[in-house]
Amino acid sequence: MISFSLRKSSLPLTASIVAAVLMIASLRGQGRLWWCKLGDLRIYVPEAWNSSHTSQHLFDPYSFTHVLHGVLFFWVTGALLSKLSVSWRFAIAMTAECAWELLENSNFIIEKYRENTASLDYFGDSVMNSLGDVIACAVGFALAVRLGWIRSLLFFVAVELLLMFWIRDGLLLNIVMLIRPIDAVKNWQMGI
């Protein structure tokens, strides 16, 4: 089993925190709200579609896709950067997730979501939701370290299937719909 400890060196943890702080500052600089504009203080909201709360609280059903980001980052950094310590691979994963959050909240990606997916009312994440997504990614990376390659693959598939039945979406489906939208999938997601 691979050991995962950020205690060995505080530098990777510091790098991860700096990436998150820079992401937060950048999102606020872009005018992103801290929290849900409706004033609802729930930490988690179960709504995934057609809700003013989705992507506005710390966690929502899409947080599970960010857990899967962490699993993917574990695999990719393990394959490409196997000589680096797990702590440094974690820091790279967290930096990549923070970069994705900035890209995801760009006008280009927001418009892609609106055009290509059932997320017609998507207007970007709140700052706290982006932070929650980074936390979810960290959880996914740590889980993958603990589970190893094969069991993390089984975990990945199980979560994808759960999300497909629960919210009619998932990480892989989300990627497909952003890159090459399929009308039949969009209609299924919208319940048409």
Wavefront OBJ file of the C-alpha trace (Angstrom):
o trace
v 0.000 0.000 0.000
v 1.197 3.499 -0.792
v 1.573 5.744 2.204
v 0.227 9.252 1.929
v 1.411 11.811 4.402
v 1.705 15.523 4.002
v 3.473 15.607 7.378
v 6.789 14.529 5.820
v 7.182 17.927 4.237
v 5.041 20.966 4.716
v 6.094 22.404 1.347
v 3.597 20.377 -0.770
v 0.780 21.268 1.645
v 1.818 24.921 1.566
v 1.840 24.838 -2.256
v -1.679 23.365 -2.230
v -2.954 26.033 0.143
v -1.324 28.817 -1.899
v -3.005 27.467 -5.059
v -6.392 27.490 -3.289
v -5.888 31.017 -1.929
v -4.896 32.290 -5.390
v -7.970 30.573 -6.878
v -10.232 32.204 -4.284
v -8.698 35.645 -4.876
v -9.015 35.216 -8.628
v -12.656 34.128 -8.449
v -13.521 37.055 -6.183
v -11.641 39.357 -8.539
v -13.880 38.086 -11.355
v -16.915 39.083 -9.293
v -17.948 35.589 -8.162
v -20.219 35.551 -5.109
v -18.929 34.056 -1.867
v -22.069 31.997 -1.302
v -25.584 31.437 -2.592
v -27.222 34.768 -3.467
v -30.513 33.486 -2.041
v -29.034 33.576 1.466
v -29.542 29.870 2.122
v -26.769 28.764 4.472
v -26.944 25.005 3.881
v -23.536 23.377 3.450
v -24.917 20.751 1.039
v -27.804 21.018 -1.416
v -29.194 17.892 -3.084
v -30.486 19.677 -6.188
v -28.587 19.017 -9.393
v -30.799 20.559 -12.075
v -32.790 23.739 -12.531
v -31.942 25.122 -9.155
v -30.515 28.450 -8.105
v -28.694 26.528 -5.380
v -26.636 24.140 -7.545
v -22.982 25.198 -7.611
v -23.675 27.894 -4.994
v -23.092 26.006 -1.721
v -19.986 24.271 -0.422
v -21.162 20.884 -1.738
v -23.816 19.616 -4.163
v -24.283 16.412 -6.196
v -21.561 17.557 -8.600
v -19.073 17.430 -5.726
v -18.882 13.709 -6.431
v -17.505 14.432 -9.921
v -14.734 16.406 -8.252
v -13.965 13.428 -6.024
v -13.457 11.587 -9.315
v -11.128 14.380 -10.479
v -8.957 13.459 -7.510
v -8.958 9.802 -8.529
v -8.012 10.755 -12.096
v -5.243 13.050 -10.874
v -3.895 10.201 -8.742
v -3.752 7.981 -11.831
v -2.277 10.622 -14.147
v 0.363 11.878 -11.726
v 1.221 8.275 -10.851
v 1.708 7.404 -14.512
v 3.549 10.566 -15.566
v 5.335 11.606 -12.374
v 5.967 8.316 -10.599
v 9.355 9.472 -9.292
v 7.749 12.286 -7.317
v 6.512 11.666 -3.801
v 2.780 11.219 -3.323
v 2.782 14.496 -1.364
v 4.118 16.417 -4.349
v 1.760 14.608 -6.714
v -1.065 15.710 -4.380
v 0.140 19.338 -4.589
v 0.179 19.109 -8.401
v -3.328 17.625 -8.362
v -4.621 20.417 -6.128
v -3.021 23.063 -8.342
v -4.572 21.443 -11.431
v -7.993 21.357 -9.726
v -7.703 25.038 -8.794
v -6.777 25.823 -12.410
v -9.814 23.838 -13.595
v -12.064 25.824 -11.245
v -10.821 29.043 -12.800
v -11.369 27.683 -16.314
v -14.762 26.215 -15.389
v -15.897 29.640 -14.232
v -14.734 31.427 -17.372
v -17.401 32.813 -19.685
v -16.281 30.385 -22.410
v -16.953 27.246 -20.325
v -20.119 28.646 -18.731
v -21.528 29.259 -22.217
v -20.449 25.750 -23.294
v -22.363 24.276 -20.347
v -25.447 26.308 -21.264
v -25.279 25.375 -24.962
v -24.264 21.728 -24.748
v -25.728 20.355 -21.541
v -28.966 20.441 -19.609
v -27.442 23.124 -17.343
v -29.403 25.926 -18.990
v -29.438 28.083 -15.847
v -25.762 27.599 -14.990
v -24.034 30.910 -14.323
v -20.874 29.708 -12.610
v -19.855 28.541 -9.165
v -19.771 30.544 -5.978
v -16.319 30.919 -4.431
v -17.265 28.493 -1.648
v -18.516 25.908 -4.143
v -15.196 26.089 -5.974
v -13.415 25.613 -2.663
v -15.713 22.664 -1.917
v -14.803 21.190 -5.309
v -11.098 21.450 -4.448
v -11.771 19.752 -1.097
v -13.722 17.004 -2.896
v -10.798 16.518 -5.286
v -8.422 16.200 -2.315
v -10.707 13.552 -0.812
v -10.733 11.674 -4.126
v -6.948 11.750 -4.390
v -6.539 10.538 -0.796
v -9.105 7.766 -1.377
v -7.299 6.631 -4.524
v -3.996 6.540 -2.658
v -5.609 4.365 -0.002
v -7.497 2.138 -2.455
v -4.720 1.707 -5.017
v -5.157 1.450 -8.777
v -7.630 -1.427 -9.172
v -9.962 -0.622 -6.295
v -9.961 3.077 -7.201
v -11.018 2.068 -10.730
v -13.926 0.096 -9.264
v -14.775 3.073 -7.049
v -14.666 5.385 -10.091
v -17.054 3.180 -12.079
v -19.417 2.803 -9.113
v -19.613 6.568 -8.557
v -20.159 7.215 -12.279
v -23.030 4.703 -12.348
v -24.549 6.129 -9.177
v -24.452 9.658 -10.629
v -25.981 8.531 -13.925
v -28.979 7.056 -12.112
v -29.211 9.782 -9.461
v -28.663 13.025 -11.418
v -28.480 11.776 -15.033
v -24.922 13.042 -15.279
v -21.396 12.202 -14.237
v -17.809 13.177 -14.890
v -17.366 11.260 -18.147
v -20.782 12.258 -19.475
v -20.048 15.869 -18.560
v -16.791 15.773 -20.530
v -18.482 14.196 -23.557
v -21.272 16.762 -23.526
v -18.819 19.668 -23.329
v -16.683 18.375 -26.201
v -19.224 16.705 -28.499
v -22.814 17.231 -27.347
v -25.351 14.512 -28.113
v -28.974 15.675 -28.408
v -30.379 12.352 -27.194
v -28.278 12.579 -24.022
v -29.268 16.211 -23.442
v -32.952 15.277 -23.830
v -32.527 12.348 -21.420
v -30.836 14.638 -18.888
v -33.698 17.110 -19.182
v -36.263 14.348 -18.787
v -37.712 14.846 -22.268
l 1 2 3 4 5 6 7 8 9 10 11 12 13 14 15 16 17 18 19 20 21 22 23 24 25 26 27 28 29 30 31 32 33 34 35 36 37 38 39 40 41 42 43 44 45 46 47 48 49 50 51 52 53 54 55 56 57 58 59 60 61 62 63 64 65 66 67 68 69 70 71 72 73 74 75 76 77 78 79 80 81 82 83 84 85 86 87 88 89 90 91 92 93 94 95 96 97 98 99 100 101 102 103 104 105 106 107 108 109 110 111 112 113 114 115 116 117 118 119 120 121 122 123 124 125 126 127 128 129 130 131 132 133 134 135 136 137 138 139 140 141 142 143 144 145 146 147 148 149 150 151 152 153 154 155 156 157 158 159 160 161 162 163 164 165 166 167 168 169 170 171 172 173 174 175 176 177 178 179 180 181 182 183 184 185 186 187 188 189 190 191 192
